[in-house]
Amino acid sequence: MTTLITQTAARIVAPLIFVTAAILFIQGHNSIGGGFISAVLIVSAIALLYIAYGTSDLTRLLNISPSTLNRRLLVSGLLLIIITGSVPILLNMPFLTQAFLILPPLPFLGELKISGAILFDLGVLFTVTGSLLSILSGVSR
Amino acid sequence: MSTSASIVSHSPVLPLLIALLTASLTLLSRRSLKLTISLSLLGTCAYVASIISLLFSVQSGPLVYQFSAWPAPYGISFVADSFALLLLCIAAIVTAGVLVYSITTVDESKQKFSYHSLLHFMLFGATGALLTGDLFNLFVWFEVTLMTSYVLVTFYSTSKQTKAGMTYVILNLIGGAFMLISIGGIYATTGTLNLADLSHRLSQPDLYNISMPSVMLFSMILFVVFALKSGLVPLHFWVPIVYQAAPSPISALLSGVVKKVGLYAMIRIFFTVFPSGDSTPLGELSILTIFGISLFILSAASIIFGGISALSQDNIDNLLAYSSISQMGFIMLPLSLAALFPSIRQMALIATIILTLNHSLAKASLFLASGCIKNAIGSANLSDLGGLSRHSPILSISVFVSIFSLVGIPPIFGFFGKLHLLILPLNTEPIQTMYSSLFILILLVGTVLSFLYAIHLWNTGFWGEISSTVSDSTIPVQNQYILLFFTLMLISLGVGFESISPLIESASRSAIDSSGYIEAVLYHR
C-alpha cells in the first residue's frame, strides 16, 4: 500500500485527524468528545501512517521500539488517572472530585472552561492510545 | 460543585485504589521479576488488610461513598455493607492464595509479562462490582472483571485455550448485551439507575408512573444473564470447557471470585432492590415469585445434572467443573425458597453465604491441587493416577478435606452450610409441604451424588497402588503449602464456627435490608 497516492493522501488526512482529535479532547469534559474518542482517532491516524509508510520508518523516526512506547504510554496513563483522581483525597474531598477554571475569551477558541477532569481525560487518552497501539502491533505482526 | 466541609471517610474507596495502583505498578516493573513479585505481594497484603478493617467497621451499618461529591441519586455511590465485604474478604483471600501458588508455578517469562497485573485488575473489577450502588456501574465492573478473565483463560494461548476462550468470550458478550438491554429498559421504565433510588421508587410505582410488567420482564432478562454467568443448568455448558482449558490457578479464581460476582449481583438486585416493589403484585405473580419458582427449577436441575455428570468424569478438572455446577445449585436453592417465603429469608441467606464461602475456599484448593498434579505428572486423568495419598500426603489431605467439605461432613466448614439448608424447609410458615418435601428430596439426592463423586475422585486417584506415572514424579513441596493454608482455613472455620457466625449473620441481615440500604444511600447526607 505504500504508493505515492496513499502517502500523499495520508500526509493531508493525518494532520486533519490529529486536529479533530485535539478539539474533541479539549471540549470533552462538558460536551461531545473526551479522552477515549480522541485516543481512537489518534490511533486511526497512526494506523493510516503505518499503512502508507510502513512501520519501520516511523519506528526509526521516534527512535524507540513500538512495544516499549506503547507500554510506557499505557502505564503513564494509568498512573495519571490514579494521581488526578487521588488529589482530592489529600484535600479531604471524595475521590475524582474536580475543580474548574473559566479562561478569559481567546481568539478563535472563544471562552474555554478548563476543568481538573481534563488531566484525568489525558490519562484516559494515554491508556487507550497505548493499549490500542499494542493491539495493532500485535495483530499486524 | 460545592464540597461539604465535613470530614469524608475514604475507607470504602481504598481497596479499589490499592488494587488499581498495584496493577499499574506491576505493569511498570517489567525489568525485574523480584520487584514485580514483591510489589504484587505487598499490594495483596494491603488489599486484604483494607478489606478486613472495612469489614469490621461496617458491622454497625453500611458506609456510603459518593464519587466526585455528587449527591446520591445523581452521582455514583459506593455502598460498603457487611454482605459485600464478607464476599470480598473471601475473594481477597482466594486471590492471595492463588497469587502465592502462581509465584512458584507460573513460568517466569509469563509472570514478567502481565500475569500479576491481570490478577490485580481482576480484583479491581470484583471490588468495584461488589461495592457499587449503581446498576450501570455494576455492568461496567462486570466487564472489567470479565475482560481480565478472558486474557487469563487464554494465558498460554494453546489451541485448546483459544477454543475455550472463544466460547467464553462470545457467551459473555451475548450475556453482556442482554444485561445492557435490561439495564436500559429498567432505566427507561423507572427513571433511575441508583440501586437505592430504584428500590425506593419501586415501593411507590404509581407515584413514579412505573409500569410493573416491564420491570418484571427486564428483571427476568437480568435473571437469565446472572444464571448464565453463574453457570446454572441449562446455561452451564461453558463451565467444563473453560475450567478444563484455563490454567489451574485461573480456574480457582473463576470459581472463587468471578462466579461469586454474578451471585452477589443476583442477591443484591433480587433481595435488596426488588422486594420493596413486591407488595404490588401483578395478579397472582410478583417479581420474586417468578424469580423463586424459576430459580428453584434451575438450581434443582443443576444439582442433579452436575452431580450425575461429575460421577462419570475421568479428568479431574472436568469433575471439578461439573461439581461446580452442582454446588452452584446448592448455593442458589435456598435463595429460591427465600424469594417465595419472606419469613425464612434471612435463614436462607445464611445458608447461601456459608455455602458460598465454603465453595470458594474448597474449589480454590481443589483446582490448585489439580494444577500441582498436572505440573508434576503431566496428566489430570484419574486413570493415570493412583496411590497419591502415599506419594504426596500434604496434597492428599488437602484434597480430602476440601472435597468432603463440599459434601458437608462435620466438623469441616461445609457441614454448617448443609445443616442450615436442611432446617430451612421446616421453618416455612405455613409449612409448604410440596416445596419442603421436594427441597429435602433434592438436597438428599444431591448430597448423595456429591458424596459419590468425592469417593470416586478419592478412590481412583488417591488410594490404591501407586501407578508408574505417579511414582516417577515428584510434586514440589513448596507448591503444596498453600493448599494446606486453604485446608486449615476450612477446618478452623468449621471448628470455630461460633466465632465467624456473627459476621455471617450480619451479612445476611444487610443483604435483605432494603430500607436500611435506601436510608444509608439516599438520606445519608
Interface residues (C-beta under 8 A of the other chain):
Chain A: R71 L74 V75 L78 L79 I82 G85 S86 I89 N92 M93 P94 F95 L96 T97 Q98
Chain B: M1 T3 I7 V8 H10 V13 L17 L20 L21 A23 S24 L27 L28 R30 Y65 Q66 F67 S68 A69
